[in-house]
Amino acid sequence: MKWFSRAPANIMLLGEHSVVCGHPALACAIDQFMEIEWQASDDALICIQSALADYSFSLQELREMPEKVDHPQLRFVIEALKAFADSLPHGLQIEIRSEFSSTIGFGSSAAVLAAMLDGLNTICHTKLNRDALFALGHQIILKIQGRGSGTDLAASLCGGILYYQPAIDGQAAVLKTLPEKLSQSLQLTLLYSGYKTPTAVVLQQVATHWQQQPGLLKNLYDLMGDTTQSATAALQAGNLQAFFRLGNVYQGLMDALGVNDAKLSQLVYGLRAIEGMGSAKISGSGLGDCVLGLSNTPVTLPTALNDYVSFSVKPTPRGAATETLS
């Protein structure tokens, strides 16, 4: 038997940082994909091939000695396999390919996790629905990273533009895909700053910076959450100008939080100066990685920005999916 799984990359539109504190986020699946080819194996071996690493182990090891099955470059892949270990009917040859670099902030870990979960759900005939797959994947993220809202995983699982309210006060997380027509006119331009700071490091810096003013930090997060809510309502109403304006507001709040820097500011204002550009802000945790420009028409980058790696992408309605080939 053979199978083919795909899951889209993703970016955050609004909700960075505040989503970790229970506020909503607006994320977007984009038309760059993580792909996995699977083939059943009769020898009870699981062999993983990817650009990051190759790694093999037995199905018996996975089930009976899971703590010994590990690879620093393949932890999301391996943890997904551990979650389905008791349901796996046979060994697997797993080939992982990506249309985008893992060094760019396109949520590669979440995309490969989404593709793994969807593929294993098909191969093992476990019939878990989207929400159950998300809950399982979020547990894996917390196990590996210690914290994380799961927004990127939700976007890669569901596709499209996703409104995500994390679980709070015992309530389940809310995953709501906005109508596809709302994303059809959005043009996304991303500039890579050339460096990135790990999200965990950024979060720790924010916590340290604000440890003497927790009340102000809470107020700032509340304002970020209100801005995301208002921007979502504007997008749903088809008011792109208000949506763009609120994107710029959110950038100001990221600056106030302390995750902006001189280079990111230069890129933000460079994008905003382009004719037809509606909004520009950090996409992700900040202190490096990508800056996102939002518009409703294609734009041309000026010469001054040509030295930066750039991407022109569009939202995709396609979430994680698996096809049985034979």
Secondary structure as the mmCIF struct_conf table of DSSP 4:
data_model
#
loop_
_struct_conf.conf_type_id
_struct_conf.id
_struct_conf.beg_label_comp_id
_struct_conf.beg_label_asym_id
_struct_conf.beg_label_seq_id
_struct_conf.end_label_comp_id
_struct_conf.end_label_asym_id
_struct_conf.end_label_seq_id
STRN STRN1 LYS A 2 LEU A 14
TURN_TY1_P TURN_TY1_P1 GLU A 16 HIS A 17
HELX_RH_3T_P HELX_RH_3T_P1 SER A 18 CYS A 21
TURN_TY1_P TURN_TY1_P2 GLY A 22 GLY A 22
STRN STRN2 ALA A 25 SER A 41
TURN_TY1_P TURN_TY1_P3 ASP A 42 ASP A 43
BEND BEND1 ALA A 44 ALA A 44
STRN STRN3 LEU A 45 GLN A 49
BEND BEND2 ALA A 51 LEU A 52
STRN STRN4 ASP A 54 SER A 58
HELX_RH_AL_P HELX_RH_AL_P1 LEU A 59 GLU A 64
HELX_RH_3T_P HELX_RH_3T_P2 PRO A 66 LYS A 68
TURN_TY1_P TURN_TY1_P4 PRO A 72 GLN A 73
HELX_RH_AL_P HELX_RH_AL_P2 ARG A 75 ALA A 83
TURN_TY1_P TURN_TY1_P5 PHE A 84 PHE A 84
HELX_RH_3T_P HELX_RH_3T_P3 ALA A 85 SER A 87
BEND BEND3 HIS A 90 HIS A 90
STRN STRN5 GLY A 91 SER A 98
BEND BEND4 GLU A 99 PHE A 100
TURN_TY1_P TURN_TY1_P6 SER A 102 THR A 103
BEND BEND5 ILE A 104 PHE A 106
HELX_RH_AL_P HELX_RH_AL_P3 SER A 108 ILE A 123
TURN_TY1_P TURN_TY1_P7 CYS A 124 HIS A 125
HELX_RH_AL_P HELX_RH_AL_P4 ARG A 130 GLN A 145
BEND BEND6 GLY A 146 GLY A 146
HELX_RH_AL_P HELX_RH_AL_P5 THR A 151 CYS A 158
BEND BEND7 GLY A 160 GLY A 160
STRN STRN6 ILE A 161 GLN A 165
TURN_TY1_P TURN_TY1_P8 ASP A 169 GLY A 170
HELX_LH_PP_P HELX_LH_PP_P1 GLN A 171 ALA A 173
STRN STRN7 VAL A 174 THR A 177
HELX_LH_PP_P HELX_LH_PP_P2 LEU A 178 PRO A 179
HELX_RH_3T_P HELX_RH_3T_P4 GLU A 180 LEU A 182
TURN_TY1_P TURN_TY1_P9 SER A 183 SER A 185
STRN STRN8 GLN A 187 TYR A 192
BEND BEND8 GLY A 194 GLY A 194
HELX_RH_AL_P HELX_RH_AL_P6 THR A 199 HIS A 209
TURN_TY1_P TURN_TY1_P10 TRP A 210 GLN A 212
HELX_RH_AL_P HELX_RH_AL_P7 PRO A 214 GLN A 236
TURN_TY1_P TURN_TY1_P11 ALA A 237 GLY A 238
HELX_RH_AL_P HELX_RH_AL_P8 LEU A 240 LEU A 257
TURN_TY1_P TURN_TY1_P12 GLY A 258 GLY A 258
HELX_RH_AL_P HELX_RH_AL_P9 ALA A 262 ARG A 272
TURN_TY1_P TURN_TY1_P13 ALA A 273 ALA A 273
BEND BEND9 ILE A 274 ILE A 274
TURN_TY1_P TURN_TY1_P14 GLU A 275 GLY A 276
STRN STRN9 MET A 277 SER A 283
BEND BEND10 GLY A 284 ASP A 289
STRN STRN10 CYS A 290 SER A 295
BEND BEND11 ASN A 296 THR A 297
HELX_RH_3T_P HELX_RH_3T_P5 THR A 303 LEU A 305
TURN_TY1_P TURN_TY1_P15 ASN A 306 ASP A 307
BEND BEND12 TYR A 308 TYR A 308
STRN STRN11 VAL A 309 VAL A 313
STRN STRN12 PRO A 315 PRO A 315
STRN STRN13 ALA A 321 THR A 324
#
